[in-house]
């Protein structure tokens, strides 16, 4: 079962299963290091619909909620 990145809690991690969006968005996320099969860990989720701070491949990224809801993850068992 997959969940959207913006639904994950602080400290949880998961593997990117799919990215819903156009080719441009998928290419932009790929350039940032967000690709299917990669593991993402949620560092912090800003209140009031702010961005989600994640760690992927040793790099921290802030991803806006509108984009985060389009990134579907397969949650890790240890999450």
Buried (B, 14 or more C-beta within 10 A) or exposed (E): EBBBBBBBEEEBBBBBBEBEBEEEBBEEBEEEEBBBEBBBBBBBBEEEEEBBBBBBEEEEBEBEBEBBBBBBBBBEEEB
